[in-house]
Structure formats: C-alpha cells, structure tokens
C-alpha cells in the first residue's frame, strides 16, 4: 500500500468513501499520466468494504442489544414502579384503616370518659347537697341543745333526750367529715379523669391529622397538581417513633383512661353508698332523738299533771285549813267570852257579905269551869298555832308546787319548741309553719285563767 506524502492531499470522497471524479478539465487529465494522490489496491478496497459491513453489523447488534436491554429495563422499572405504588397504596390504605380503628376506639373511649365525668360530677354534686343538708340537721340539733339550756332549777338534767341530742351532733359531725372526704376524693378523681381525657383528646387529634395527611397522600397521583421534587424526602424527621411505640402509646392512653373510669365507677358507688349510709344513720338518730324527746315530754306532762293534782289538793286543803282556823278562832273567841263570864261570876260572888261568902257548889262549879275554859283556850291556842304553822307549810308547799309547775311548763314549752323545730327535718322549707311562737316561747293557744287562791309568780 502506498503511503501518502505529507504534502499530498487526500482525494475527495463521498459518504461511502468512494473517490469522486476530479473537476479539473479533461485536457489537463489527459495531459497527466498518473493522478496525484494516494492509490489503493483492490484488496484494500474489498477489505475496506468488508470492514464497513462488519462494523455496521456490529453497531446494529450493539444497538439492538441496548434497545432490548432498554425495553427490559423500562418494563422492569414500570412494573417495579407500579408494584411499589400499588404496595404503598395498600400500605397507606392499611395504615389509614389501622389509624381509623384507633380513632374509633379513642372516639368510644372519649365518649365513655365524658359520660363517666358527667356521672361523677353529678354524684359529687349529690354528695355536696347531702353535705349541705347536714348543716340544717346540725343547726336544728344545736338549737335544741341551746333551747334546753334555758331550763330552770331541777329541770336542768342530763336526761336521755339531751344524750341523744349530743349523740346526734356527733353523728352529724362524723357524717359531714365522711361526705367531705368523699367530695374531696371525687374532685381529685375528676382531675385525673380530665387529665386522662386530655391525653386521649391529644392522641385523637393526632390521629385525625394523621388520617387527613394519609388520605391526602393516598389521593395523590401523577396527575395531581401539587406534586413536586422535595429536598431530601427520605430523611427521618425528628421525633419519629416506631410502629410499636405508636401503638403502645395509644394502648397506654386507652388502658389508662379505662383504669381511671373503673376507679371512678368504684368511687361513684362508694359515694352513693356513703350518702345512703349517712342518711340512714342520721335518720335513725333523728328517730331516736325524737323518741327520747317525746318520752321526755310525756314524763314531763305526767309530772306536770301530778303537780297540778297536788296543787288542786293543796288548794283544797288550804281552803279547809283556813276554814278550820276561822272556826278555831271563833271557838277561841267564844271560849274567851265564856271565860270572861265565868271570871265575872266568880269576881261578883266574891262580894257576897259575911257568912254568905261560902264555897258552895256554885263556887266549885265556876272554879272548875274557869279551869276547864282556860285549858280549852290553851288547847285551842296551841291547835290554832299548829294550824297556822300547817297553813304556812301548805302555802310554802303550794309555792313550791307552783314554782315546779312553772319550771315544768317552761321545760315543756322548750321541748315542744324543739319538736316543732325538728319538723324542718321532714317538712319542706316552703311548707314549714312553726307551731310555737319563737319570740315568747309559748304555744299558740289561749292561756287558761289562774285558779282562785293560786299564788302569782313574779
């Protein structure tokens, strides 16, 4: 093969490297015996043709291989993308279903805890009303004790009624402390329920937002308008948790709320039981106190009736004694007149003259009469003094009886006042009408007029 010189120019060729005919004039070509430039041999020409064909075949084969690989890659990536999208769509749907189940669980738990909070709040209000109602019982018992402190003299006794009233005050204080403790426990339990509800509500809001986000992601497609490339989308956001931690947190919130509701239910039952027990205890003590008061009133009325009977008999005895004293005084006056007559007869007969002044039967009779009258007068005076002393004793006894009657009457008024005031415990306030005047502490009835001869008490 001839090697071209550096100054030689390569012949002009077409796209197939075939030399083109020269444009020089024919005369010039005819004048030259050899065309200047590189010359190839026929084998070179054949070899070049075969090489070009082989290269073309090789290039087409490589291109075909690349096309086949590209098609396989496109099919594989398309399938992988579709399956990945399908799998992620399924995962999103399953995640949405899982979050939605927890949301529904939290919805029910929130509804239950709201119902429990309302129920506990109502029971707490009932306990507060019961506690407030005990103030009326305490006021009534204290008023009864204060009223009975106004009893006088011998009537100031530590009787069963007073003991029951003191016991009633102790029962009321104990029930108030118990109810106050229950109210405090209900308040603390309400705070714990509210705290558990806040945790549930926070978790519920998070799941609502997560559902909205996941549903938005589920609705995204290649035709969605709001899709774009993001900076480092595969990063792990701060605060991320594992699925187990997420489910454990929701389970803990649910279990914690259920435990609080269970404890609240037990507390509600305990509060209702405490209210019923305290009401029963207080009612039993009220019945016992009022029974003791009624028994004391009956005893007092019997004592008053006995004193009334004694007063009547004493007044009758005083009247008879005064009549007997009046008769004793009349008899004493008659005996004094008779004695005057006897004295006058004896004195007059002492003026008989001489021997006529003898101690005859008349003299002896008049002397005996004088002695007899003097003895009678002494006896009458003694008996009159005894009668006067007895009358004075009767008057003193009458005064004592009437004084004790006044004490008993005053005590009866006080006890009736206590019984009337205790009607407020069983009669509604709007229907309560006192039967005893609270100003002068006397029953609303016309007093009976005093008996004749009865001593007036200042």
Secondary structure, DSSP 8 states (H G I E B T S, - for coil): -----TT-----B-TT--B----S-HHHHHH-SS-SS----HHHHHHHHHHHHHHHHHHHHHHHHHHHHHHHHHHHHHHHHHHHHHHHHHHHHHHHHHHHHHHHHHHHHHHHHHHHHHHHHHHHHHHHHHHHHHHHHHHHHHHHHHHHTT--GGG----HHHHHHHHHHHHHHHHHHHHHHHHHHHHHHHHHHHHHHHHHHHHHHHHHHHHHHHHHHHH--TT-TT----TTTTS--TT---HHHHHHHHHHHHHHHHHHHHHHHHHHHHHHHHHHHHHHHHHHHHHHHHHHHHHHHHHHHHHHHHHHHHHHHHHHHHHHHHHHHHHHHHHHHHHHHHHHHHHHHHHHHTT--GGG----HHHHHHHHHHHHHHHHHHHHHHHHHHHHHHHHHHHHHHHHHHHHHHHHHHHHHHHHHHHHHGGGGTS-GGG---SB-TTT--BSS------TT-----
